[in-house]
Amino acid sequence: MCLTPDNATAFKGTAMLAPHLPQAPELLVDKGYDADWFRGHLKERGIQPCIPSKRNRLKQIDYDKSLYRQRYKVENMFGKLKDWRRIAT
């Protein structure tokens, strides 16, 4: 677990957690994680990044849209946890 200040973006914690990611065939994250260094780190470790490009990226990078649509399952799970108010975000 990695705790960051409330006003910190999730992307700032990524630099600390990236070396400790478990081995997986792909990683699905939102466009907030769209950075060349992060994509490069994933590819070095043999993980296929499934990250939509930010709008301001000059050259949009393709990603597997059908795979990305599976993210809703995880997002819905966190939504249900928040509904219970047992954890704060």
HTML snippet that shows the backbone in 3Dmol.js (N, CA, C, O; Angstrom):
<script src="https://3Dmol.org/build/3Dmol-min.js"></script>
<div id="view" style="width:600px;height:400px;position:relative"></div>
<script>
const pdb = `
ATOM      1  N   MET A   1       0.849  -1.163   0.000  1.00  0.00           N
ATOM      2  CA  MET A   1       0.000   0.000   0.000  1.00  0.00           C
ATOM      3  C   MET A   1       0.901   1.233   0.000  1.00  0.00           C
ATOM      4  O   MET A   1       1.934   1.267   0.668  1.00  0.00           O
ATOM      5  N   CYS A   2       0.495   2.223  -0.746  1.00  0.00           N
ATOM      6  CA  CYS A   2       1.255   3.468  -0.835  1.00  0.00           C
ATOM      7  C   CYS A   2       0.309   4.627  -0.570  1.00  0.00           C
ATOM      8  O   CYS A   2      -0.639   4.839  -1.326  1.00  0.00           O
ATOM      9  N   LEU A   3       0.550   5.362   0.473  1.00  0.00           N
ATOM     10  CA  LEU A   3      -0.296   6.500   0.814  1.00  0.00           C
ATOM     11  C   LEU A   3       0.335   7.782   0.305  1.00  0.00           C
ATOM     12  O   LEU A   3       1.532   8.014   0.478  1.00  0.00           O
ATOM     13  N   THR A   4      -0.484   8.609  -0.325  1.00  0.00           N
ATOM     14  CA  THR A   4      -0.036   9.909  -0.820  1.00  0.00           C
ATOM     15  C   THR A   4      -0.937  10.974  -0.227  1.00  0.00           C
ATOM     16  O   THR A   4      -2.034  10.659   0.233  1.00  0.00           O
ATOM     17  N   PRO A   5      -0.504  12.229  -0.226  1.00  0.00           N
ATOM     18  CA  PRO A   5      -1.372  13.294   0.269  1.00  0.00           C
ATOM     19  C   PRO A   5      -2.663  13.350  -0.533  1.00  0.00           C
ATOM     20  O   PRO A   5      -2.705  12.930  -1.689  1.00  0.00           O
ATOM     21  N   ASP A   6      -3.706  13.866   0.082  1.00  0.00           N
ATOM     22  CA  ASP A   6      -5.022  13.922  -0.547  1.00  0.00           C
ATOM     23  C   ASP A   6      -5.001  14.700  -1.857  1.00  0.00           C
ATOM     24  O   ASP A   6      -5.718  14.354  -2.797  1.00  0.00           O
ATOM     25  N   ASN A   7      -4.188  15.746  -1.926  1.00  0.00           N
ATOM     26  CA  ASN A   7      -4.176  16.579  -3.128  1.00  0.00           C
ATOM     27  C   ASN A   7      -3.213  16.063  -4.198  1.00  0.00           C
ATOM     28  O   ASN A   7      -3.058  16.701  -5.239  1.00  0.00           O
ATOM     29  N   ALA A   8      -2.571  14.934  -3.964  1.00  0.00           N
ATOM     30  CA  ALA A   8      -1.642  14.369  -4.954  1.00  0.00           C
ATOM     31  C   ALA A   8      -2.426  13.553  -5.974  1.00  0.00           C
ATOM     32  O   ALA A   8      -3.391  12.872  -5.626  1.00  0.00           O
ATOM     33  N   THR A   9      -2.012  13.624  -7.214  1.00  0.00           N
ATOM     34  CA  THR A   9      -2.656  12.805  -8.237  1.00  0.00           C
ATOM     35  C   THR A   9      -2.142  11.375  -8.125  1.00  0.00           C
ATOM     36  O   THR A   9      -1.068  11.134  -7.574  1.00  0.00           O
ATOM     37  N   ALA A  10      -2.898  10.453  -8.639  1.00  0.00           N
ATOM     38  CA  ALA A  10      -2.476   9.051  -8.612  1.00  0.00           C
ATOM     39  C   ALA A  10      -1.209   8.857  -9.431  1.00  0.00           C
ATOM     40  O   ALA A  10      -0.419   7.954  -9.155  1.00  0.00           O
ATOM     41  N   PHE A  11      -1.017   9.694 -10.427  1.00  0.00           N
ATOM     42  CA  PHE A  11       0.139   9.565 -11.303  1.00  0.00           C
ATOM     43  C   PHE A  11       1.442   9.799 -10.544  1.00  0.00           C
ATOM     44  O   PHE A  11       2.456   9.190 -10.883  1.00  0.00           O
ATOM     45  N   LYS A  12       1.445  10.660  -9.530  1.00  0.00           N
ATOM     46  CA  LYS A  12       2.672  10.922  -8.768  1.00  0.00           C
ATOM     47  C   LYS A  12       3.131   9.684  -8.009  1.00  0.00           C
ATOM     48  O   LYS A  12       4.332   9.469  -7.842  1.00  0.00           O
ATOM     49  N   GLY A  13       2.201   8.882  -7.555  1.00  0.00           N
ATOM     50  CA  GLY A  13       2.563   7.659  -6.854  1.00  0.00           C
ATOM     51  C   GLY A  13       3.033   6.558  -7.788  1.00  0.00           C
ATOM     52  O   GLY A  13       3.629   5.573  -7.351  1.00  0.00           O
ATOM     53  N   THR A  14       2.763   6.727  -9.068  1.00  0.00           N
ATOM     54  CA  THR A  14       3.135   5.707 -10.047  1.00  0.00           C
ATOM     55  C   THR A  14       4.634   5.496 -10.106  1.00  0.00           C
ATOM     56  O   THR A  14       5.091   4.360 -10.235  1.00  0.00           O
ATOM     57  N   ALA A  15       5.404   6.558 -10.016  1.00  0.00           N
ATOM     58  CA  ALA A  15       6.864   6.434 -10.091  1.00  0.00           C
ATOM     59  C   ALA A  15       7.391   5.553  -8.957  1.00  0.00           C
ATOM     60  O   ALA A  15       8.353   4.807  -9.142  1.00  0.00           O
ATOM     61  N   MET A  16       6.757   5.641  -7.783  1.00  0.00           N
ATOM     62  CA  MET A  16       7.186   4.817  -6.651  1.00  0.00           C
ATOM     63  C   MET A  16       6.745   3.362  -6.812  1.00  0.00           C
ATOM     64  O   MET A  16       7.464   2.442  -6.424  1.00  0.00           O
ATOM     65  N   LEU A  17       5.561   3.165  -7.385  1.00  0.00           N
ATOM     66  CA  LEU A  17       5.001   1.820  -7.456  1.00  0.00           C
ATOM     67  C   LEU A  17       5.391   1.046  -8.708  1.00  0.00           C
ATOM     68  O   LEU A  17       5.333  -0.183  -8.713  1.00  0.00           O
ATOM     69  N   ALA A  18       5.784   1.738  -9.763  1.00  0.00           N
ATOM     70  CA  ALA A  18       6.063   1.078 -11.050  1.00  0.00           C
ATOM     71  C   ALA A  18       7.054  -0.078 -10.938  1.00  0.00           C
ATOM     72  O   ALA A  18       6.822  -1.125 -11.541  1.00  0.00           O
ATOM     73  N   PRO A  19       8.154   0.068 -10.188  1.00  0.00           N
ATOM     74  CA  PRO A  19       9.096  -1.060 -10.110  1.00  0.00           C
ATOM     75  C   PRO A  19       8.521  -2.287  -9.396  1.00  0.00           C
ATOM     76  O   PRO A  19       9.058  -3.386  -9.530  1.00  0.00           O
ATOM     77  N   HIS A  20       7.444  -2.107  -8.647  1.00  0.00           N
ATOM     78  CA  HIS A  20       6.892  -3.195  -7.838  1.00  0.00           C
ATOM     79  C   HIS A  20       5.635  -3.812  -8.442  1.00  0.00           C
ATOM     80  O   HIS A  20       4.985  -4.638  -7.800  1.00  0.00           O
ATOM     81  N   LEU A  21       5.284  -3.423  -9.667  1.00  0.00           N
ATOM     82  CA  LEU A  21       4.103  -4.001 -10.307  1.00  0.00           C
ATOM     83  C   LEU A  21       4.305  -5.496 -10.515  1.00  0.00           C
ATOM     84  O   LEU A  21       5.390  -5.922 -10.911  1.00  0.00           O
ATOM     85  N   PRO A  22       3.276  -6.296 -10.254  1.00  0.00           N
ATOM     86  CA  PRO A  22       3.411  -7.730 -10.516  1.00  0.00           C
ATOM     87  C   PRO A  22       3.458  -7.991 -12.022  1.00  0.00           C
ATOM     88  O   PRO A  22       2.966  -7.190 -12.817  1.00  0.00           O
ATOM     89  N   GLN A  23       4.045  -9.103 -12.394  1.00  0.00           N
ATOM     90  CA  GLN A  23       4.112  -9.458 -13.808  1.00  0.00           C
ATOM     91  C   GLN A  23       2.704  -9.770 -14.304  1.00  0.00           C
ATOM     92  O   GLN A  23       1.979 -10.538 -13.672  1.00  0.00           O
ATOM     93  N   ALA A  24       2.319  -9.185 -15.417  1.00  0.00           N
ATOM     94  CA  ALA A  24       0.994  -9.391 -16.006  1.00  0.00           C
ATOM     95  C   ALA A  24       1.109  -9.225 -17.510  1.00  0.00           C
ATOM     96  O   ALA A  24       2.030  -8.563 -17.988  1.00  0.00           O
ATOM     97  N   PRO A  25       0.187  -9.817 -18.269  1.00  0.00           N
ATOM     98  CA  PRO A  25       0.267  -9.664 -19.723  1.00  0.00           C
ATOM     99  C   PRO A  25      -0.049  -8.247 -20.189  1.00  0.00           C
ATOM    100  O   PRO A  25       0.543  -7.763 -21.153  1.00  0.00           O
ATOM    101  N   GLU A  26      -0.982  -7.578 -19.507  1.00  0.00           N
ATOM    102  CA  GLU A  26      -1.309  -6.202 -19.867  1.00  0.00           C
ATOM    103  C   GLU A  26      -1.750  -5.425 -18.635  1.00  0.00           C
ATOM    104  O   GLU A  26      -2.086  -6.001 -17.600  1.00  0.00           O
ATOM    105  N   LEU A  27      -1.742  -4.102 -18.772  1.00  0.00           N
ATOM    106  CA  LEU A  27      -2.160  -3.221 -17.687  1.00  0.00           C
ATOM    107  C   LEU A  27      -3.163  -2.230 -18.243  1.00  0.00           C
ATOM    108  O   LEU A  27      -2.867  -1.513 -19.199  1.00  0.00           O
ATOM    109  N   LEU A  28      -4.350  -2.183 -17.652  1.00  0.00           N
ATOM    110  CA  LEU A  28      -5.402  -1.265 -18.070  1.00  0.00           C
ATOM    111  C   LEU A  28      -5.469  -0.118 -17.080  1.00  0.00           C
ATOM    112  O   LEU A  28      -5.773  -0.329 -15.906  1.00  0.00           O
ATOM    113  N   VAL A  29      -5.191   1.082 -17.534  1.00  0.00           N
ATOM    114  CA  VAL A  29      -5.297   2.271 -16.694  1.00  0.00           C
ATOM    115  C   VAL A  29      -5.895   3.400 -17.516  1.00  0.00           C
ATOM    116  O   VAL A  29      -5.930   3.331 -18.745  1.00  0.00           O
ATOM    117  N   ASP A  30      -6.367   4.444 -16.832  1.00  0.00           N
ATOM    118  CA  ASP A  30      -6.994   5.537 -17.573  1.00  0.00           C
ATOM    119  C   ASP A  30      -5.955   6.474 -18.171  1.00  0.00           C
ATOM    120  O   ASP A  30      -4.755   6.317 -17.951  1.00  0.00           O
ATOM    121  N   LYS A  31      -6.437   7.449 -18.928  1.00  0.00           N
ATOM    122  CA  LYS A  31      -5.531   8.324 -19.675  1.00  0.00           C
ATOM    123  C   LYS A  31      -4.686   9.221 -18.783  1.00  0.00           C
ATOM    124  O   LYS A  31      -3.753   9.861 -19.269  1.00  0.00           O
ATOM    125  N   GLY A  32      -4.986   9.283 -17.500  1.00  0.00           N
ATOM    126  CA  GLY A  32      -4.154  10.040 -16.575  1.00  0.00           C
ATOM    127  C   GLY A  32      -2.741   9.471 -16.448  1.00  0.00           C
ATOM    128  O   GLY A  32      -1.825  10.167 -16.010  1.00  0.00           O
ATOM    129  N   TYR A  33      -2.568   8.217 -16.828  1.00  0.00           N
ATOM    130  CA  TYR A  33      -1.264   7.552 -16.749  1.00  0.00           C
ATOM    131  C   TYR A  33      -0.524   7.548 -18.083  1.00  0.00           C
ATOM    132  O   TYR A  33       0.474   6.845 -18.238  1.00  0.00           O
ATOM    133  N   ASP A  34      -1.007   8.328 -19.042  1.00  0.00           N
ATOM    134  CA  ASP A  34      -0.387   8.381 -20.365  1.00  0.00           C
ATOM    135  C   ASP A  34       0.902   9.190 -20.304  1.00  0.00           C
ATOM    136  O   ASP A  34       0.878  10.421 -20.336  1.00  0.00           O
ATOM    137  N   ALA A  35       2.019   8.491 -20.216  1.00  0.00           N
ATOM    138  CA  ALA A  35       3.339   9.127 -20.217  1.00  0.00           C
ATOM    139  C   ALA A  35       4.317   8.180 -20.900  1.00  0.00           C
ATOM    140  O   ALA A  35       4.249   6.964 -20.717  1.00  0.00           O
ATOM    141  N   ASP A  36       5.215   8.738 -21.676  1.00  0.00           N
ATOM    142  CA  ASP A  36       6.175   7.913 -22.414  1.00  0.00           C
ATOM    143  C   ASP A  36       7.039   7.071 -21.480  1.00  0.00           C
ATOM    144  O   ASP A  36       7.301   5.903 -21.769  1.00  0.00           O
ATOM    145  N   TRP A  37       7.490   7.656 -20.350  1.00  0.00           N
ATOM    146  CA  TRP A  37       8.360   6.908 -19.447  1.00  0.00           C
ATOM    147  C   TRP A  37       7.617   5.715 -18.847  1.00  0.00           C
ATOM    148  O   TRP A  37       8.205   4.650 -18.656  1.00  0.00           O
ATOM    149  N   PHE A  38       6.315   5.892 -18.547  1.00  0.00           N
ATOM    150  CA  PHE A  38       5.542   4.806 -17.950  1.00  0.00           C
ATOM    151  C   PHE A  38       5.287   3.702 -18.975  1.00  0.00           C
ATOM    152  O   PHE A  38       5.398   2.517 -18.661  1.00  0.00           O
ATOM    153  N   ARG A  39       4.947   4.095 -20.187  1.00  0.00           N
ATOM    154  CA  ARG A  39       4.748   3.114 -21.259  1.00  0.00           C
ATOM    155  C   ARG A  39       6.046   2.336 -21.501  1.00  0.00           C
ATOM    156  O   ARG A  39       6.026   1.116 -21.662  1.00  0.00           O
ATOM    157  N   GLY A  40       7.164   3.050 -21.525  1.00  0.00           N
ATOM    158  CA  GLY A  40       8.459   2.403 -21.735  1.00  0.00           C
ATOM    159  C   GLY A  40       8.793   1.420 -20.628  1.00  0.00           C
ATOM    160  O   GLY A  40       9.293   0.325 -20.885  1.00  0.00           O
ATOM    161  N   HIS A  41       8.512   1.823 -19.387  1.00  0.00           N
ATOM    162  CA  HIS A  41       8.779   0.943 -18.242  1.00  0.00           C
ATOM    163  C   HIS A  41       7.960  -0.343 -18.356  1.00  0.00           C
ATOM    164  O   HIS A  41       8.468  -1.437 -18.108  1.00  0.00           O
ATOM    165  N   LEU A  42       6.695  -0.201 -18.731  1.00  0.00           N
ATOM    166  CA  LEU A  42       5.851  -1.384 -18.870  1.00  0.00           C
ATOM    167  C   LEU A  42       6.367  -2.308 -19.967  1.00  0.00           C
ATOM    168  O   LEU A  42       6.423  -3.525 -19.788  1.00  0.00           O
ATOM    169  N   LYS A  43       6.739  -1.731 -21.094  1.00  0.00           N
ATOM    170  CA  LYS A  43       7.226  -2.548 -22.212  1.00  0.00           C
ATOM    171  C   LYS A  43       8.531  -3.253 -21.862  1.00  0.00           C
ATOM    172  O   LYS A  43       8.749  -4.390 -22.279  1.00  0.00           O
ATOM    173  N   GLU A  44       9.402  -2.589 -21.099  1.00  0.00           N
ATOM    174  CA  GLU A  44      10.651  -3.225 -20.652  1.00  0.00           C
ATOM    175  C   GLU A  44      10.375  -4.462 -19.810  1.00  0.00           C
ATOM    176  O   GLU A  44      11.127  -5.436 -19.853  1.00  0.00           O
ATOM    177  N   ARG A  45       9.303  -4.416 -19.055  1.00  0.00           N
ATOM    178  CA  ARG A  45       8.948  -5.536 -18.181  1.00  0.00           C
ATOM    179  C   ARG A  45       8.070  -6.566 -18.877  1.00  0.00           C
ATOM    180  O   ARG A  45       7.659  -7.548 -18.261  1.00  0.00           O
ATOM    181  N   GLY A  46       7.779  -6.348 -20.163  1.00  0.00           N
ATOM    182  CA  GLY A  46       6.966  -7.298 -20.917  1.00  0.00           C
ATOM    183  C   GLY A  46       5.480  -7.160 -20.677  1.00  0.00           C
ATOM    184  O   GLY A  46       4.720  -8.095 -20.931  1.00  0.00           O
ATOM    185  N   ILE A  47       5.054  -5.999 -20.189  1.00  0.00           N
ATOM    186  CA  ILE A  47       3.642  -5.734 -19.928  1.00  0.00           C
ATOM    187  C   ILE A  47       3.118  -4.838 -21.047  1.00  0.00           C
ATOM    188  O   ILE A  47       3.690  -3.783 -21.322  1.00  0.00           O
ATOM    189  N   GLN A  48       2.028  -5.260 -21.691  1.00  0.00           N
ATOM    190  CA  GLN A  48       1.435  -4.467 -22.770  1.00  0.00           C
ATOM    191  C   GLN A  48       0.565  -3.370 -22.151  1.00  0.00           C
ATOM    192  O   GLN A  48      -0.419  -3.685 -21.481  1.00  0.00           O
ATOM    193  N   PRO A  49       0.900  -2.092 -22.356  1.00  0.00           N
ATOM    194  CA  PRO A  49       0.067  -1.027 -21.799  1.00  0.00           C
ATOM    195  C   PRO A  49      -1.223  -0.850 -22.592  1.00  0.00           C
ATOM    196  O   PRO A  49      -1.203  -0.803 -23.822  1.00  0.00           O
ATOM    197  N   CYS A  50      -2.330  -0.755 -21.891  1.00  0.00           N
ATOM    198  CA  CYS A  50      -3.627  -0.458 -22.506  1.00  0.00           C
ATOM    199  C   CYS A  50      -4.068   0.878 -21.917  1.00  0.00           C
ATOM    200  O   CYS A  50      -4.863   0.934 -20.979  1.00  0.00           O
ATOM    201  N   ILE A  51      -3.526   1.958 -22.497  1.00  0.00           N
ATOM    202  CA  ILE A  51      -3.725   3.305 -21.976  1.00  0.00           C
ATOM    203  C   ILE A  51      -4.191   4.207 -23.112  1.00  0.00           C
ATOM    204  O   ILE A  51      -3.472   4.361 -24.099  1.00  0.00           O
ATOM    205  N   PRO A  52      -5.380   4.807 -23.001  1.00  0.00           N
ATOM    206  CA  PRO A  52      -5.777   5.759 -24.035  1.00  0.00           C
ATOM    207  C   PRO A  52      -4.881   6.993 -23.975  1.00  0.00           C
ATOM    208  O   PRO A  52      -4.401   7.366 -22.905  1.00  0.00           O
ATOM    209  N   SER A  53      -4.661   7.614 -25.106  1.00  0.00           N
ATOM    210  CA  SER A  53      -3.817   8.810 -25.154  1.00  0.00           C
ATOM    211  C   SER A  53      -4.574  10.025 -24.634  1.00  0.00           C
ATOM    212  O   SER A  53      -5.790  10.132 -24.793  1.00  0.00           O
ATOM    213  N   LYS A  54      -3.837  10.933 -24.013  1.00  0.00           N
ATOM    214  CA  LYS A  54      -4.433  12.204 -23.617  1.00  0.00           C
ATOM    215  C   LYS A  54      -4.745  13.010 -24.870  1.00  0.00           C
ATOM    216  O   LYS A  54      -4.134  12.800 -25.917  1.00  0.00           O
ATOM    217  N   ARG A  55      -5.684  13.918 -24.763  1.00  0.00           N
ATOM    218  CA  ARG A  55      -6.058  14.734 -25.921  1.00  0.00           C
ATOM    219  C   ARG A  55      -4.922  15.587 -26.436  1.00  0.00           C
ATOM    220  O   ARG A  55      -4.807  15.811 -27.641  1.00  0.00           O
ATOM    221  N   ASN A  56      -4.084  16.066 -25.537  1.00  0.00           N
ATOM    222  CA  ASN A  56      -3.025  16.986 -25.956  1.00  0.00           C
ATOM    223  C   ASN A  56      -1.785  16.266 -26.486  1.00  0.00           C
ATOM    224  O   ASN A  56      -0.803  16.926 -26.825  1.00  0.00           O
ATOM    225  N   ARG A  57      -1.797  14.952 -26.567  1.00  0.00           N
ATOM    226  CA  ARG A  57      -0.662  14.209 -27.143  1.00  0.00           C
ATOM    227  C   ARG A  57      -0.638  14.478 -28.642  1.00  0.00           C
ATOM    228  O   ARG A  57      -1.651  14.335 -29.326  1.00  0.00           O
ATOM    229  N   LEU A  58       0.530  14.869 -29.142  1.00  0.00           N
ATOM    230  CA  LEU A  58       0.643  15.218 -30.556  1.00  0.00           C
ATOM    231  C   LEU A  58       0.357  14.024 -31.457  1.00  0.00           C
ATOM    232  O   LEU A  58      -0.359  14.156 -32.450  1.00  0.00           O
ATOM    233  N   LYS A  59       0.905  12.866 -31.124  1.00  0.00           N
ATOM    234  CA  LYS A  59       0.643  11.661 -31.912  1.00  0.00           C
ATOM    235  C   LYS A  59      -0.099  10.672 -31.022  1.00  0.00           C
ATOM    236  O   LYS A  59       0.466  10.137 -30.069  1.00  0.00           O
ATOM    237  N   GLN A  60      -1.362  10.436 -31.339  1.00  0.00           N
ATOM    238  CA  GLN A  60      -2.172   9.514 -30.552  1.00  0.00           C
ATOM    239  C   GLN A  60      -1.627   8.090 -30.697  1.00  0.00           C
ATOM    240  O   GLN A  60      -1.224   7.680 -31.785  1.00  0.00           O
ATOM    241  N   ILE A  61      -1.620   7.348 -29.595  1.00  0.00           N
ATOM    242  CA  ILE A  61      -1.106   5.985 -29.583  1.00  0.00           C
ATOM    243  C   ILE A  61      -2.292   5.023 -29.530  1.00  0.00           C
ATOM    244  O   ILE A  61      -3.205   5.196 -28.722  1.00  0.00           O
ATOM    245  N   ASP A  62      -2.273   4.021 -30.386  1.00  0.00           N
ATOM    246  CA  ASP A  62      -3.352   3.037 -30.416  1.00  0.00           C
ATOM    247  C   ASP A  62      -3.338   2.174 -29.155  1.00  0.00           C
ATOM    248  O   ASP A  62      -2.288   1.935 -28.557  1.00  0.00           O
ATOM    249  N   TYR A  63      -4.520   1.717 -28.769  1.00  0.00           N
ATOM    250  CA  TYR A  63      -4.664   0.794 -27.647  1.00  0.00           C
ATOM    251  C   TYR A  63      -5.835  -0.130 -27.948  1.00  0.00           C
ATOM    252  O   TYR A  63      -6.652   0.169 -28.819  1.00  0.00           O
ATOM    253  N   ASP A  64      -5.921  -1.222 -27.253  1.00  0.00           N
ATOM    254  CA  ASP A  64      -6.970  -2.216 -27.469  1.00  0.00           C
ATOM    255  C   ASP A  64      -8.265  -1.725 -26.816  1.00  0.00           C
ATOM    256  O   ASP A  64      -8.439  -1.840 -25.603  1.00  0.00           O
ATOM    257  N   LYS A  65      -9.164  -1.181 -27.628  1.00  0.00           N
ATOM    258  CA  LYS A  65     -10.400  -0.600 -27.096  1.00  0.00           C
ATOM    259  C   LYS A  65     -11.319  -1.653 -26.478  1.00  0.00           C
ATOM    260  O   LYS A  65     -11.982  -1.382 -25.476  1.00  0.00           O
ATOM    261  N   SER A  66     -11.363  -2.840 -27.061  1.00  0.00           N
ATOM    262  CA  SER A  66     -12.225  -3.885 -26.493  1.00  0.00           C
ATOM    263  C   SER A  66     -11.709  -4.337 -25.123  1.00  0.00           C
ATOM    264  O   SER A  66     -12.502  -4.607 -24.222  1.00  0.00           O
ATOM    265  N   LEU A  67     -10.407  -4.419 -24.966  1.00  0.00           N
ATOM    266  CA  LEU A  67      -9.825  -4.763 -23.667  1.00  0.00           C
ATOM    267  C   LEU A  67     -10.057  -3.633 -22.666  1.00  0.00           C
ATOM    268  O   LEU A  67     -10.367  -3.886 -21.502  1.00  0.00           O
ATOM    269  N   TYR A  68      -9.908  -2.398 -23.116  1.00  0.00           N
ATOM    270  CA  TYR A  68     -10.067  -1.248 -22.224  1.00  0.00           C
ATOM    271  C   TYR A  68     -11.486  -1.175 -21.655  1.00  0.00           C
ATOM    272  O   TYR A  68     -11.685  -0.708 -20.534  1.00  0.00           O
ATOM    273  N   ARG A  69     -12.458  -1.632 -22.421  1.00  0.00           N
ATOM    274  CA  ARG A  69     -13.847  -1.598 -21.951  1.00  0.00           C
ATOM    275  C   ARG A  69     -14.061  -2.484 -20.725  1.00  0.00           C
ATOM    276  O   ARG A  69     -15.063  -2.333 -20.026  1.00  0.00           O
ATOM    277  N   GLN A  70     -13.146  -3.392 -20.458  1.00  0.00           N
ATOM    278  CA  GLN A  70     -13.262  -4.266 -19.293  1.00  0.00           C
ATOM    279  C   GLN A  70     -12.946  -3.543 -17.984  1.00  0.00           C
ATOM    280  O   GLN A  70     -13.201  -4.070 -16.902  1.00  0.00           O
ATOM    281  N   ARG A  71     -12.391  -2.334 -18.087  1.00  0.00           N
ATOM    282  CA  ARG A  71     -12.046  -1.564 -16.888  1.00  0.00           C
ATOM    283  C   ARG A  71     -13.258  -1.282 -16.011  1.00  0.00           C
ATOM    284  O   ARG A  71     -13.125  -1.127 -14.797  1.00  0.00           O
ATOM    285  N   TYR A  72     -14.448  -1.213 -16.626  1.00  0.00           N
ATOM    286  CA  TYR A  72     -15.636  -0.852 -15.861  1.00  0.00           C
ATOM    287  C   TYR A  72     -15.872  -1.811 -14.694  1.00  0.00           C
ATOM    288  O   TYR A  72     -16.433  -1.412 -13.674  1.00  0.00           O
ATOM    289  N   LYS A  73     -15.453  -3.064 -14.832  1.00  0.00           N
ATOM    290  CA  LYS A  73     -15.667  -4.032 -13.756  1.00  0.00           C
ATOM    291  C   LYS A  73     -14.931  -3.610 -12.484  1.00  0.00           C
ATOM    292  O   LYS A  73     -15.474  -3.699 -11.383  1.00  0.00           O
ATOM    293  N   VAL A  74     -13.715  -3.160 -12.646  1.00  0.00           N
ATOM    294  CA  VAL A  74     -12.927  -2.702 -11.498  1.00  0.00           C
ATOM    295  C   VAL A  74     -13.493  -1.387 -10.971  1.00  0.00           C
ATOM    296  O   VAL A  74     -13.626  -1.207  -9.760  1.00  0.00           O
ATOM    297  N   GLU A  75     -13.825  -0.472 -11.873  1.00  0.00           N
ATOM    298  CA  GLU A  75     -14.383   0.819 -11.455  1.00  0.00           C
ATOM    299  C   GLU A  75     -15.690   0.620 -10.689  1.00  0.00           C
ATOM    300  O   GLU A  75     -15.924   1.295  -9.686  1.00  0.00           O
ATOM    301  N   ASN A  76     -16.538  -0.292 -11.146  1.00  0.00           N
ATOM    302  CA  ASN A  76     -17.797  -0.556 -10.452  1.00  0.00           C
ATOM    303  C   ASN A  76     -17.560  -1.139  -9.063  1.00  0.00           C
ATOM    304  O   ASN A  76     -18.289  -0.823  -8.123  1.00  0.00           O
ATOM    305  N   MET A  77     -16.545  -1.987  -8.930  1.00  0.00           N
ATOM    306  CA  MET A  77     -16.235  -2.565  -7.629  1.00  0.00           C
ATOM    307  C   MET A  77     -15.839  -1.471  -6.639  1.00  0.00           C
ATOM    308  O   MET A  77     -16.294  -1.472  -5.495  1.00  0.00           O
ATOM    309  N   PHE A  78     -14.991  -0.534  -7.079  1.00  0.00           N
ATOM    310  CA  PHE A  78     -14.616   0.562  -6.191  1.00  0.00           C
ATOM    311  C   PHE A  78     -15.817   1.448  -5.877  1.00  0.00           C
ATOM    312  O   PHE A  78     -15.936   1.957  -4.762  1.00  0.00           O
ATOM    313  N   GLY A  79     -16.700   1.634  -6.841  1.00  0.00           N
ATOM    314  CA  GLY A  79     -17.918   2.405  -6.596  1.00  0.00           C
ATOM    315  C   GLY A  79     -18.776   1.774  -5.515  1.00  0.00           C
ATOM    316  O   GLY A  79     -19.326   2.475  -4.666  1.00  0.00           O
ATOM    317  N   LYS A  80     -18.892   0.458  -5.544  1.00  0.00           N
ATOM    318  CA  LYS A  80     -19.678  -0.245  -4.524  1.00  0.00           C
ATOM    319  C   LYS A  80     -19.021  -0.124  -3.154  1.00  0.00           C
ATOM    320  O   LYS A  80     -19.709   0.049  -2.148  1.00  0.00           O
ATOM    321  N   LEU A  81     -17.698  -0.212  -3.112  1.00  0.00           N
ATOM    322  CA  LEU A  81     -17.004  -0.038  -1.836  1.00  0.00           C
ATOM    323  C   LEU A  81     -17.242   1.361  -1.271  1.00  0.00           C
ATOM    324  O   LEU A  81     -17.432   1.520  -0.066  1.00  0.00           O
ATOM    325  N   LYS A  82     -17.232   2.362  -2.131  1.00  0.00           N
ATOM    326  CA  LYS A  82     -17.466   3.734  -1.672  1.00  0.00           C
ATOM    327  C   LYS A  82     -18.896   3.908  -1.181  1.00  0.00           C
ATOM    328  O   LYS A  82     -19.142   4.661  -0.239  1.00  0.00           O
ATOM    329  N   ASP A  83     -19.843   3.216  -1.813  1.00  0.00           N
ATOM    330  CA  ASP A  83     -21.234   3.297  -1.364  1.00  0.00           C
ATOM    331  C   ASP A  83     -21.381   2.812   0.070  1.00  0.00           C
ATOM    332  O   ASP A  83     -22.203   3.330   0.826  1.00  0.00           O
ATOM    333  N   TRP A  84     -20.602   1.841   0.433  1.00  0.00           N
ATOM    334  CA  TRP A  84     -20.664   1.317   1.787  1.00  0.00           C
ATOM    335  C   TRP A  84     -20.011   2.264   2.789  1.00  0.00           C
ATOM    336  O   TRP A  84     -20.233   2.141   3.993  1.00  0.00           O
ATOM    337  N   ARG A  85     -19.222   3.193   2.307  1.00  0.00           N
ATOM    338  CA  ARG A  85     -18.557   4.205   3.152  1.00  0.00           C
ATOM    339  C   ARG A  85     -17.672   3.590   4.229  1.00  0.00           C
ATOM    340  O   ARG A  85     -17.418   4.210   5.262  1.00  0.00           O
ATOM    341  N   ARG A  86     -17.217   2.405   3.990  1.00  0.00           N
ATOM    342  CA  ARG A  86     -16.310   1.777   4.947  1.00  0.00           C
ATOM    343  C   ARG A  86     -14.875   2.225   4.707  1.00  0.00           C
ATOM    344  O   ARG A  86     -14.022   2.148   5.591  1.00  0.00           O
ATOM    345  N   ILE A  87     -14.634   2.692   3.498  1.00  0.00           N
ATOM    346  CA  ILE A  87     -13.314   3.242   3.197  1.00  0.00           C
ATOM    347  C   ILE A  87     -13.504   4.639   2.631  1.00  0.00           C
ATOM    348  O   ILE A  87     -14.500   4.915   1.962  1.00  0.00           O
ATOM    349  N   ALA A  88     -12.565   5.501   2.894  1.00  0.00           N
ATOM    350  CA  ALA A  88     -12.629   6.866   2.378  1.00  0.00           C
ATOM    351  C   ALA A  88     -11.614   7.012   1.262  1.00  0.00           C
ATOM    352  O   ALA A  88     -10.545   6.403   1.293  1.00  0.00           O
ATOM    353  N   THR A  89     -11.957   7.820   0.284  1.00  0.00           N
ATOM    354  CA  THR A  89     -11.017   8.048  -0.817  1.00  0.00           C
ATOM    355  C   THR A  89     -10.579   9.485  -0.825  1.00  0.00           C
ATOM    356  O   THR A  89      -9.785   9.883  -1.678  1.00  0.00           O
TER     357      THR A  89
END
`;
const viewer = $3Dmol.createViewer("view");
viewer.addModel(pdb, "pdb");
viewer.setStyle({}, {cartoon: {color: "spectrum"}});
viewer.zoomTo();
viewer.render();
</script>
